[in-house]
Amino acid sequence: MTKRKTYHVTKTDDGWKGKVEKGNRASVKGKTKQEVVKKTIEIAKKQGNSSVKIHKQDGKIQEERTYPKGTDPFPPKG
């Protein structure tokens, strides 16, 4: 199985950015969190085995989305 690519959506001084984990540059930049999340998810879906960690303004993780959904290593029960 290939390693999962993880993207992080985080707050910056002038908006939001979506960046692959350990990457040097942002893959996506934007003024609003909503637009950056949408574009980062599009990139993650094209990559296949990937996840997007969406952070709050304070840097804490708000939620994590895995693509494709069936590859989530820790699916919730119920």
HTML snippet that shows the backbone in 3Dmol.js (N, CA, C, O; Angstrom):
<script src="https://3Dmol.org/build/3Dmol-min.js"></script>
<div id="view" style="width:600px;height:400px;position:relative"></div>
<script>
const pdb = `
ATOM      1  N   MET A   1       0.841  -1.187   0.000  1.00  0.00           N
ATOM      2  CA  MET A   1       0.000   0.000   0.000  1.00  0.00           C
ATOM      3  C   MET A   1       0.882   1.245   0.000  1.00  0.00           C
ATOM      4  O   MET A   1       1.881   1.302   0.718  1.00  0.00           O
ATOM      5  N   THR A   2       0.514   2.242  -0.805  1.00  0.00           N
ATOM      6  CA  THR A   2       1.295   3.473  -0.864  1.00  0.00           C
ATOM      7  C   THR A   2       1.001   4.353   0.337  1.00  0.00           C
ATOM      8  O   THR A   2      -0.059   4.267   0.956  1.00  0.00           O
ATOM      9  N   LYS A   3       1.960   5.190   0.644  1.00  0.00           N
ATOM     10  CA  LYS A   3       1.825   6.082   1.792  1.00  0.00           C
ATOM     11  C   LYS A   3       0.776   7.149   1.504  1.00  0.00           C
ATOM     12  O   LYS A   3       0.678   7.664   0.390  1.00  0.00           O
ATOM     13  N   ARG A   4      -0.001   7.465   2.525  1.00  0.00           N
ATOM     14  CA  ARG A   4      -1.051   8.479   2.397  1.00  0.00           C
ATOM     15  C   ARG A   4      -0.423   9.879   2.357  1.00  0.00           C
ATOM     16  O   ARG A   4       0.439  10.203   3.174  1.00  0.00           O
ATOM     17  N   LYS A   5      -0.863  10.699   1.401  1.00  0.00           N
ATOM     18  CA  LYS A   5      -0.435  12.094   1.325  1.00  0.00           C
ATOM     19  C   LYS A   5      -1.362  12.912   2.214  1.00  0.00           C
ATOM     20  O   LYS A   5      -2.583  12.781   2.121  1.00  0.00           O
ATOM     21  N   THR A   6      -0.804  13.744   3.064  1.00  0.00           N
ATOM     22  CA  THR A   6      -1.616  14.548   3.976  1.00  0.00           C
ATOM     23  C   THR A   6      -1.456  16.025   3.655  1.00  0.00           C
ATOM     24  O   THR A   6      -0.340  16.531   3.539  1.00  0.00           O
ATOM     25  N   TYR A   7      -2.585  16.708   3.512  1.00  0.00           N
ATOM     26  CA  TYR A   7      -2.612  18.150   3.266  1.00  0.00           C
ATOM     27  C   TYR A   7      -3.134  18.840   4.515  1.00  0.00           C
ATOM     28  O   TYR A   7      -3.979  18.295   5.225  1.00  0.00           O
ATOM     29  N   HIS A   8      -2.628  20.045   4.783  1.00  0.00           N
ATOM     30  CA  HIS A   8      -3.080  20.833   5.928  1.00  0.00           C
ATOM     31  C   HIS A   8      -3.617  22.172   5.429  1.00  0.00           C
ATOM     32  O   HIS A   8      -2.977  22.844   4.620  1.00  0.00           O
ATOM     33  N   VAL A   9      -4.793  22.551   5.917  1.00  0.00           N
ATOM     34  CA  VAL A   9      -5.360  23.874   5.644  1.00  0.00           C
ATOM     35  C   VAL A   9      -5.177  24.687   6.914  1.00  0.00           C
ATOM     36  O   VAL A   9      -5.736  24.357   7.959  1.00  0.00           O
ATOM     37  N   THR A  10      -4.382  25.765   6.816  1.00  0.00           N
ATOM     38  CA  THR A  10      -4.043  26.564   7.992  1.00  0.00           C
ATOM     39  C   THR A  10      -4.194  28.059   7.720  1.00  0.00           C
ATOM     40  O   THR A  10      -4.196  28.505   6.573  1.00  0.00           O
ATOM     41  N   LYS A  11      -4.319  28.806   8.791  1.00  0.00           N
ATOM     42  CA  LYS A  11      -4.446  30.269   8.743  1.00  0.00           C
ATOM     43  C   LYS A  11      -3.080  30.893   8.507  1.00  0.00           C
ATOM     44  O   LYS A  11      -2.076  30.438   9.054  1.00  0.00           O
ATOM     45  N   THR A  12      -3.052  31.941   7.686  1.00  0.00           N
ATOM     46  CA  THR A  12      -1.834  32.717   7.476  1.00  0.00           C
ATOM     47  C   THR A  12      -2.127  34.172   7.840  1.00  0.00           C
ATOM     48  O   THR A  12      -3.257  34.515   8.184  1.00  0.00           O
ATOM     49  N   ASP A  13      -1.116  35.015   7.763  1.00  0.00           N
ATOM     50  CA  ASP A  13      -1.315  36.442   8.081  1.00  0.00           C
ATOM     51  C   ASP A  13      -2.295  37.128   7.134  1.00  0.00           C
ATOM     52  O   ASP A  13      -2.993  38.062   7.529  1.00  0.00           O
ATOM     53  N   ASP A  14      -2.347  36.665   5.878  1.00  0.00           N
ATOM     54  CA  ASP A  14      -3.209  37.332   4.896  1.00  0.00           C
ATOM     55  C   ASP A  14      -4.310  36.430   4.326  1.00  0.00           C
ATOM     56  O   ASP A  14      -4.849  36.716   3.257  1.00  0.00           O
ATOM     57  N   GLY A  15      -4.645  35.350   5.025  1.00  0.00           N
ATOM     58  CA  GLY A  15      -5.722  34.469   4.576  1.00  0.00           C
ATOM     59  C   GLY A  15      -5.514  33.046   5.036  1.00  0.00           C
ATOM     60  O   GLY A  15      -5.229  32.801   6.208  1.00  0.00           O
ATOM     61  N   TRP A  16      -5.657  32.095   4.109  1.00  0.00           N
ATOM     62  CA  TRP A  16      -5.543  30.667   4.397  1.00  0.00           C
ATOM     63  C   TRP A  16      -4.684  30.003   3.330  1.00  0.00           C
ATOM     64  O   TRP A  16      -4.556  30.512   2.217  1.00  0.00           O
ATOM     65  N   LYS A  17      -4.088  28.845   3.683  1.00  0.00           N
ATOM     66  CA  LYS A  17      -3.312  28.098   2.702  1.00  0.00           C
ATOM     67  C   LYS A  17      -3.545  26.606   2.883  1.00  0.00           C
ATOM     68  O   LYS A  17      -3.813  26.126   3.985  1.00  0.00           O
ATOM     69  N   GLY A  18      -3.434  25.883   1.767  1.00  0.00           N
ATOM     70  CA  GLY A  18      -3.485  24.431   1.771  1.00  0.00           C
ATOM     71  C   GLY A  18      -2.136  23.934   1.293  1.00  0.00           C
ATOM     72  O   GLY A  18      -1.674  24.315   0.218  1.00  0.00           O
ATOM     73  N   LYS A  19      -1.498  23.080   2.093  1.00  0.00           N
ATOM     74  CA  LYS A  19      -0.134  22.646   1.782  1.00  0.00           C
ATOM     75  C   LYS A  19       0.033  21.178   2.111  1.00  0.00           C
ATOM     76  O   LYS A  19      -0.494  20.693   3.112  1.00  0.00           O
ATOM     77  N   VAL A  20       0.770  20.468   1.263  1.00  0.00           N
ATOM     78  CA  VAL A  20       1.061  19.067   1.541  1.00  0.00           C
ATOM     79  C   VAL A  20       2.030  19.013   2.721  1.00  0.00           C
ATOM     80  O   VAL A  20       2.913  19.861   2.850  1.00  0.00           O
ATOM     81  N   GLU A  21       1.857  18.015   3.571  1.00  0.00           N
ATOM     82  CA  GLU A  21       2.703  17.878   4.754  1.00  0.00           C
ATOM     83  C   GLU A  21       4.178  17.783   4.345  1.00  0.00           C
ATOM     84  O   GLU A  21       4.525  17.034   3.432  1.00  0.00           O
ATOM     85  N   LYS A  22       5.023  18.530   5.012  1.00  0.00           N
ATOM     86  CA  LYS A  22       6.466  18.616   4.764  1.00  0.00           C
ATOM     87  C   LYS A  22       6.798  19.258   3.423  1.00  0.00           C
ATOM     88  O   LYS A  22       7.936  19.171   2.963  1.00  0.00           O
ATOM     89  N   GLY A  23       5.824  19.897   2.792  1.00  0.00           N
ATOM     90  CA  GLY A  23       6.071  20.601   1.532  1.00  0.00           C
ATOM     91  C   GLY A  23       6.675  21.972   1.799  1.00  0.00           C
ATOM     92  O   GLY A  23       6.540  22.515   2.895  1.00  0.00           O
ATOM     93  N   ASN A  24       7.338  22.525   0.801  1.00  0.00           N
ATOM     94  CA  ASN A  24       7.978  23.829   0.945  1.00  0.00           C
ATOM     95  C   ASN A  24       7.038  24.981   0.629  1.00  0.00           C
ATOM     96  O   ASN A  24       7.127  26.052   1.230  1.00  0.00           O
ATOM     97  N   ARG A  25       6.126  24.750  -0.330  1.00  0.00           N
ATOM     98  CA  ARG A  25       5.235  25.826  -0.755  1.00  0.00           C
ATOM     99  C   ARG A  25       3.775  25.403  -0.639  1.00  0.00           C
ATOM    100  O   ARG A  25       3.445  24.218  -0.674  1.00  0.00           O
ATOM    101  N   ALA A  26       2.925  26.392  -0.503  1.00  0.00           N
ATOM    102  CA  ALA A  26       1.490  26.126  -0.440  1.00  0.00           C
ATOM    103  C   ALA A  26       0.989  25.697  -1.818  1.00  0.00           C
ATOM    104  O   ALA A  26       1.389  26.265  -2.835  1.00  0.00           O
ATOM    105  N   SER A  27       0.117  24.698  -1.846  1.00  0.00           N
ATOM    106  CA  SER A  27      -0.520  24.262  -3.086  1.00  0.00           C
ATOM    107  C   SER A  27      -1.665  25.198  -3.431  1.00  0.00           C
ATOM    108  O   SER A  27      -1.969  25.418  -4.604  1.00  0.00           O
ATOM    109  N   VAL A  28      -2.298  25.748  -2.403  1.00  0.00           N
ATOM    110  CA  VAL A  28      -3.464  26.622  -2.566  1.00  0.00           C
ATOM    111  C   VAL A  28      -3.346  27.781  -1.585  1.00  0.00           C
ATOM    112  O   VAL A  28      -2.960  27.591  -0.432  1.00  0.00           O
ATOM    113  N   LYS A  29      -3.683  28.989  -2.051  1.00  0.00           N
ATOM    114  CA  LYS A  29      -3.762  30.161  -1.174  1.00  0.00           C
ATOM    115  C   LYS A  29      -5.074  30.877  -1.468  1.00  0.00           C
ATOM    116  O   LYS A  29      -5.556  30.867  -2.600  1.00  0.00           O
ATOM    117  N   GLY A  30      -5.648  31.499  -0.434  1.00  0.00           N
ATOM    118  CA  GLY A  30      -6.882  32.228  -0.638  1.00  0.00           C
ATOM    119  C   GLY A  30      -7.235  33.086   0.559  1.00  0.00           C
ATOM    120  O   GLY A  30      -6.645  32.957   1.631  1.00  0.00           O
ATOM    121  N   LYS A  31      -8.195  33.954   0.363  1.00  0.00           N
ATOM    122  CA  LYS A  31      -8.640  34.862   1.424  1.00  0.00           C
ATOM    123  C   LYS A  31      -9.559  34.173   2.425  1.00  0.00           C
ATOM    124  O   LYS A  31      -9.537  34.487   3.615  1.00  0.00           O
ATOM    125  N   THR A  32     -10.382  33.215   1.930  1.00  0.00           N
ATOM    126  CA  THR A  32     -11.338  32.579   2.838  1.00  0.00           C
ATOM    127  C   THR A  32     -11.000  31.104   3.057  1.00  0.00           C
ATOM    128  O   THR A  32     -10.466  30.432   2.175  1.00  0.00           O
ATOM    129  N   LYS A  33     -11.320  30.630   4.229  1.00  0.00           N
ATOM    130  CA  LYS A  33     -11.089  29.234   4.586  1.00  0.00           C
ATOM    131  C   LYS A  33     -11.890  28.318   3.661  1.00  0.00           C
ATOM    132  O   LYS A  33     -11.390  27.287   3.213  1.00  0.00           O
ATOM    133  N   GLN A  34     -13.123  28.699   3.382  1.00  0.00           N
ATOM    134  CA  GLN A  34     -14.024  27.886   2.572  1.00  0.00           C
ATOM    135  C   GLN A  34     -13.448  27.617   1.182  1.00  0.00           C
ATOM    136  O   GLN A  34     -13.484  26.479   0.713  1.00  0.00           O
ATOM    137  N   GLU A  35     -12.919  28.641   0.519  1.00  0.00           N
ATOM    138  CA  GLU A  35     -12.385  28.443  -0.827  1.00  0.00           C
ATOM    139  C   GLU A  35     -11.113  27.599  -0.815  1.00  0.00           C
ATOM    140  O   GLU A  35     -10.897  26.797  -1.723  1.00  0.00           O
ATOM    141  N   VAL A  36     -10.272  27.769   0.199  1.00  0.00           N
ATOM    142  CA  VAL A  36      -9.030  26.992   0.289  1.00  0.00           C
ATOM    143  C   VAL A  36      -9.331  25.532   0.608  1.00  0.00           C
ATOM    144  O   VAL A  36      -8.701  24.636   0.045  1.00  0.00           O
ATOM    145  N   VAL A  37     -10.281  25.280   1.499  1.00  0.00           N
ATOM    146  CA  VAL A  37     -10.674  23.899   1.821  1.00  0.00           C
ATOM    147  C   VAL A  37     -11.179  23.212   0.554  1.00  0.00           C
ATOM    148  O   VAL A  37     -10.779  22.086   0.258  1.00  0.00           O
ATOM    149  N   LYS A  38     -12.048  23.876  -0.188  1.00  0.00           N
ATOM    150  CA  LYS A  38     -12.628  23.298  -1.413  1.00  0.00           C
ATOM    151  C   LYS A  38     -11.534  22.928  -2.416  1.00  0.00           C
ATOM    152  O   LYS A  38     -11.537  21.814  -2.941  1.00  0.00           O
ATOM    153  N   LYS A  39     -10.610  23.832  -2.688  1.00  0.00           N
ATOM    154  CA  LYS A  39      -9.550  23.580  -3.666  1.00  0.00           C
ATOM    155  C   LYS A  39      -8.567  22.522  -3.184  1.00  0.00           C
ATOM    156  O   LYS A  39      -8.085  21.717  -3.982  1.00  0.00           O
ATOM    157  N   THR A  40      -8.264  22.513  -1.888  1.00  0.00           N
ATOM    158  CA  THR A  40      -7.347  21.515  -1.334  1.00  0.00           C
ATOM    159  C   THR A  40      -7.971  20.125  -1.406  1.00  0.00           C
ATOM    160  O   THR A  40      -7.274  19.155  -1.704  1.00  0.00           O
ATOM    161  N   ILE A  41      -9.260  20.013  -1.141  1.00  0.00           N
ATOM    162  CA  ILE A  41      -9.963  18.733  -1.245  1.00  0.00           C
ATOM    163  C   ILE A  41      -9.953  18.239  -2.686  1.00  0.00           C
ATOM    164  O   ILE A  41      -9.778  17.043  -2.921  1.00  0.00           O
ATOM    165  N   GLU A  42     -10.136  19.127  -3.648  1.00  0.00           N
ATOM    166  CA  GLU A  42     -10.088  18.739  -5.062  1.00  0.00           C
ATOM    167  C   GLU A  42      -8.734  18.123  -5.401  1.00  0.00           C
ATOM    168  O   GLU A  42      -8.670  17.103  -6.087  1.00  0.00           O
ATOM    169  N   ILE A  43      -7.655  18.738  -4.923  1.00  0.00           N
ATOM    170  CA  ILE A  43      -6.309  18.221  -5.160  1.00  0.00           C
ATOM    171  C   ILE A  43      -6.145  16.850  -4.499  1.00  0.00           C
ATOM    172  O   ILE A  43      -5.621  15.920  -5.112  1.00  0.00           O
ATOM    173  N   ALA A  44      -6.594  16.731  -3.251  1.00  0.00           N
ATOM    174  CA  ALA A  44      -6.461  15.477  -2.508  1.00  0.00           C
ATOM    175  C   ALA A  44      -7.218  14.340  -3.192  1.00  0.00           C
ATOM    176  O   ALA A  44      -6.721  13.215  -3.254  1.00  0.00           O
ATOM    177  N   LYS A  45      -8.404  14.623  -3.702  1.00  0.00           N
ATOM    178  CA  LYS A  45      -9.200  13.595  -4.375  1.00  0.00           C
ATOM    179  C   LYS A  45      -8.492  13.098  -5.630  1.00  0.00           C
ATOM    180  O   LYS A  45      -8.534  11.906  -5.933  1.00  0.00           O
ATOM    181  N   LYS A  46      -7.845  13.996  -6.359  1.00  0.00           N
ATOM    182  CA  LYS A  46      -7.107  13.608  -7.570  1.00  0.00           C
ATOM    183  C   LYS A  46      -5.894  12.745  -7.231  1.00  0.00           C
ATOM    184  O   LYS A  46      -5.504  11.884  -8.019  1.00  0.00           O
ATOM    185  N   GLN A  47      -5.301  12.971  -6.067  1.00  0.00           N
ATOM    186  CA  GLN A  47      -4.124  12.220  -5.642  1.00  0.00           C
ATOM    187  C   GLN A  47      -4.462  10.783  -5.264  1.00  0.00           C
ATOM    188  O   GLN A  47      -3.604   9.903  -5.318  1.00  0.00           O
ATOM    189  N   GLY A  48      -5.709  10.549  -4.882  1.00  0.00           N
ATOM    190  CA  GLY A  48      -6.079   9.213  -4.414  1.00  0.00           C
ATOM    191  C   GLY A  48      -5.828   9.093  -2.926  1.00  0.00           C
ATOM    192  O   GLY A  48      -6.327   9.916  -2.158  1.00  0.00           O
ATOM    193  N   ASN A  49      -5.087   8.118  -2.501  1.00  0.00           N
ATOM    194  CA  ASN A  49      -4.836   7.818  -1.091  1.00  0.00           C
ATOM    195  C   ASN A  49      -4.298   9.050  -0.358  1.00  0.00           C
ATOM    196  O   ASN A  49      -3.084   9.234  -0.268  1.00  0.00           O
ATOM    197  N   SER A  50      -5.193   9.894   0.167  1.00  0.00           N
ATOM    198  CA  SER A  50      -4.787  11.151   0.796  1.00  0.00           C
ATOM    199  C   SER A  50      -5.775  11.579   1.873  1.00  0.00           C
ATOM    200  O   SER A  50      -6.868  11.025   1.995  1.00  0.00           O
ATOM    201  N   SER A  51      -5.366  12.580   2.653  1.00  0.00           N
ATOM    202  CA  SER A  51      -6.250  13.152   3.666  1.00  0.00           C
ATOM    203  C   SER A  51      -6.017  14.651   3.759  1.00  0.00           C
ATOM    204  O   SER A  51      -4.952  15.157   3.405  1.00  0.00           O
ATOM    205  N   VAL A  52      -7.041  15.351   4.244  1.00  0.00           N
ATOM    206  CA  VAL A  52      -6.968  16.798   4.436  1.00  0.00           C
ATOM    207  C   VAL A  52      -7.279  17.078   5.897  1.00  0.00           C
ATOM    208  O   VAL A  52      -8.351  16.734   6.394  1.00  0.00           O
ATOM    209  N   LYS A  53      -6.321  17.710   6.581  1.00  0.00           N
ATOM    210  CA  LYS A  53      -6.535  18.129   7.966  1.00  0.00           C
ATOM    211  C   LYS A  53      -6.856  19.614   7.949  1.00  0.00           C
ATOM    212  O   LYS A  53      -6.043  20.434   7.522  1.00  0.00           O
ATOM    213  N   ILE A  54      -8.050  19.948   8.420  1.00  0.00           N
ATOM    214  CA  ILE A  54      -8.527  21.326   8.415  1.00  0.00           C
ATOM    215  C   ILE A  54      -8.339  21.884   9.820  1.00  0.00           C
ATOM    216  O   ILE A  54      -8.880  21.354  10.791  1.00  0.00           O
ATOM    217  N   HIS A  55      -7.565  22.960   9.911  1.00  0.00           N
ATOM    218  CA  HIS A  55      -7.237  23.559  11.204  1.00  0.00           C
ATOM    219  C   HIS A  55      -8.126  24.766  11.483  1.00  0.00           C
ATOM    220  O   HIS A  55      -8.622  25.417  10.564  1.00  0.00           O
ATOM    221  N   LYS A  56      -8.316  25.051  12.768  1.00  0.00           N
ATOM    222  CA  LYS A  56      -9.007  26.264  13.202  1.00  0.00           C
ATOM    223  C   LYS A  56      -8.015  27.422  13.140  1.00  0.00           C
ATOM    224  O   LYS A  56      -6.833  27.210  12.867  1.00  0.00           O
ATOM    225  N   GLN A  57      -8.481  28.635  13.389  1.00  0.00           N
ATOM    226  CA  GLN A  57      -7.603  29.810  13.387  1.00  0.00           C
ATOM    227  C   GLN A  57      -6.487  29.684  14.412  1.00  0.00           C
ATOM    228  O   GLN A  57      -5.389  30.198  14.198  1.00  0.00           O
ATOM    229  N   ASP A  58      -6.756  29.002  15.528  1.00  0.00           N
ATOM    230  CA  ASP A  58      -5.739  28.871  16.578  1.00  0.00           C
ATOM    231  C   ASP A  58      -4.736  27.751  16.296  1.00  0.00           C
ATOM    232  O   ASP A  58      -3.825  27.521  17.092  1.00  0.00           O
ATOM    233  N   GLY A  59      -4.898  27.047  15.159  1.00  0.00           N
ATOM    234  CA  GLY A  59      -3.957  26.005  14.773  1.00  0.00           C
ATOM    235  C   GLY A  59      -4.367  24.591  15.159  1.00  0.00           C
ATOM    236  O   GLY A  59      -3.781  23.624  14.673  1.00  0.00           O
ATOM    237  N   LYS A  60      -5.373  24.457  16.032  1.00  0.00           N
ATOM    238  CA  LYS A  60      -5.835  23.123  16.423  1.00  0.00           C
ATOM    239  C   LYS A  60      -6.606  22.490  15.265  1.00  0.00           C
ATOM    240  O   LYS A  60      -7.250  23.187  14.481  1.00  0.00           O
ATOM    241  N   ILE A  61      -6.532  21.157  15.168  1.00  0.00           N
ATOM    242  CA  ILE A  61      -7.230  20.461  14.088  1.00  0.00           C
ATOM    243  C   ILE A  61      -8.732  20.464  14.358  1.00  0.00           C
ATOM    244  O   ILE A  61      -9.185  20.055  15.427  1.00  0.00           O
ATOM    245  N   GLN A  62      -9.487  20.929  13.380  1.00  0.00           N
ATOM    246  CA  GLN A  62     -10.943  20.981  13.467  1.00  0.00           C
ATOM    247  C   GLN A  62     -11.536  19.660  12.985  1.00  0.00           C
ATOM    248  O   GLN A  62     -12.418  19.093  13.630  1.00  0.00           O
ATOM    249  N   GLU A  63     -11.040  19.175  11.837  1.00  0.00           N
ATOM    250  CA  GLU A  63     -11.512  17.899  11.302  1.00  0.00           C
ATOM    251  C   GLU A  63     -10.508  17.352  10.297  1.00  0.00           C
ATOM    252  O   GLU A  63      -9.639  18.069   9.801  1.00  0.00           O
ATOM    253  N   GLU A  64     -10.653  16.056  10.011  1.00  0.00           N
ATOM    254  CA  GLU A  64      -9.801  15.402   9.015  1.00  0.00           C
ATOM    255  C   GLU A  64     -10.693  14.633   8.060  1.00  0.00           C
ATOM    256  O   GLU A  64     -11.602  13.916   8.478  1.00  0.00           O
ATOM    257  N   ARG A  65     -10.421  14.791   6.771  1.00  0.00           N
ATOM    258  CA  ARG A  65     -11.190  14.087   5.744  1.00  0.00           C
ATOM    259  C   ARG A  65     -10.238  13.190   4.962  1.00  0.00           C
ATOM    260  O   ARG A  65      -9.135  13.610   4.613  1.00  0.00           O
ATOM    261  N   THR A  66     -10.659  11.953   4.685  1.00  0.00           N
ATOM    262  CA  THR A  66      -9.829  10.973   3.994  1.00  0.00           C
ATOM    263  C   THR A  66     -10.436  10.639   2.637  1.00  0.00           C
ATOM    264  O   THR A  66     -11.652  10.493   2.510  1.00  0.00           O
ATOM    265  N   TYR A  67      -9.577  10.519   1.621  1.00  0.00           N
ATOM    266  CA  TYR A  67     -10.028  10.216   0.252  1.00  0.00           C
ATOM    267  C   TYR A  67      -9.205   9.083  -0.327  1.00  0.00           C
ATOM    268  O   TYR A  67      -7.989   9.067  -0.137  1.00  0.00           O
ATOM    269  N   PRO A  68      -9.814   8.132  -1.029  1.00  0.00           N
ATOM    270  CA  PRO A  68     -11.256   7.909  -1.027  1.00  0.00           C
ATOM    271  C   PRO A  68     -11.733   7.465   0.357  1.00  0.00           C
ATOM    272  O   PRO A  68     -10.964   6.921   1.149  1.00  0.00           O
ATOM    273  N   LYS A  69     -12.993   7.702   0.625  1.00  0.00           N
ATOM    274  CA  LYS A  69     -13.522   7.490   1.981  1.00  0.00           C
ATOM    275  C   LYS A  69     -13.310   6.082   2.511  1.00  0.00           C
ATOM    276  O   LYS A  69     -13.139   5.902   3.717  1.00  0.00           O
ATOM    277  N   GLY A  70     -13.315   5.092   1.651  1.00  0.00           N
ATOM    278  CA  GLY A  70     -13.155   3.704   2.065  1.00  0.00           C
ATOM    279  C   GLY A  70     -11.761   3.380   2.588  1.00  0.00           C
ATOM    280  O   GLY A  70     -11.550   2.289   3.117  1.00  0.00           O
ATOM    281  N   THR A  71     -10.809   4.293   2.456  1.00  0.00           N
ATOM    282  CA  THR A  71      -9.439   4.034   2.906  1.00  0.00           C
ATOM    283  C   THR A  71      -9.145   4.603   4.281  1.00  0.00           C
ATOM    284  O   THR A  71      -8.001   4.546   4.731  1.00  0.00           O
ATOM    285  N   ASP A  72     -10.130   5.144   4.953  1.00  0.00           N
ATOM    286  CA  ASP A  72      -9.933   5.714   6.278  1.00  0.00           C
ATOM    287  C   ASP A  72      -9.473   4.625   7.243  1.00  0.00           C
ATOM    288  O   ASP A  72     -10.187   3.642   7.436  1.00  0.00           O
ATOM    289  N   PRO A  73      -8.289   4.778   7.857  1.00  0.00           N
ATOM    290  CA  PRO A  73      -7.793   3.730   8.749  1.00  0.00           C
ATOM    291  C   PRO A  73      -8.540   3.645  10.086  1.00  0.00           C
ATOM    292  O   PRO A  73      -8.447   2.632  10.779  1.00  0.00           O
ATOM    293  N   PHE A  74      -9.273   4.693  10.449  1.00  0.00           N
ATOM    294  CA  PHE A  74      -9.996   4.716  11.716  1.00  0.00           C
ATOM    295  C   PHE A  74     -11.444   5.172  11.503  1.00  0.00           C
ATOM    296  O   PHE A  74     -11.833   6.219  12.021  1.00  0.00           O
ATOM    297  N   PRO A  75     -12.248   4.411  10.754  1.00  0.00           N
ATOM    298  CA  PRO A  75     -13.627   4.856  10.526  1.00  0.00           C
ATOM    299  C   PRO A  75     -14.421   4.825  11.829  1.00  0.00           C
ATOM    300  O   PRO A  75     -14.233   3.924  12.646  1.00  0.00           O
ATOM    301  N   PRO A  76     -15.303   5.800  12.029  1.00  0.00           N
ATOM    302  CA  PRO A  76     -16.104   5.812  13.250  1.00  0.00           C
ATOM    303  C   PRO A  76     -17.116   4.650  13.247  1.00  0.00           C
ATOM    304  O   PRO A  76     -17.584   4.217  12.194  1.00  0.00           O
ATOM    305  N   LYS A  77     -17.431   4.170  14.431  1.00  0.00           N
ATOM    306  CA  LYS A  77     -18.413   3.099  14.558  1.00  0.00           C
ATOM    307  C   LYS A  77     -19.807   3.699  14.672  1.00  0.00           C
ATOM    308  O   LYS A  77     -19.994   4.754  15.278  1.00  0.00           O
ATOM    309  N   GLY A  78     -20.777   3.017  14.086  1.00  0.00           N
ATOM    310  CA  GLY A  78     -22.159   3.447  14.232  1.00  0.00           C
ATOM    311  C   GLY A  78     -22.711   4.221  13.131  1.00  0.00           C
ATOM    312  O   GLY A  78     -23.874   4.621  13.180  1.00  0.00           O
TER     313      GLY A  78
END
`;
const viewer = $3Dmol.createViewer("view");
viewer.addModel(pdb, "pdb");
viewer.setStyle({}, {cartoon: {color: "spectrum"}});
viewer.zoomTo();
viewer.render();
</script>
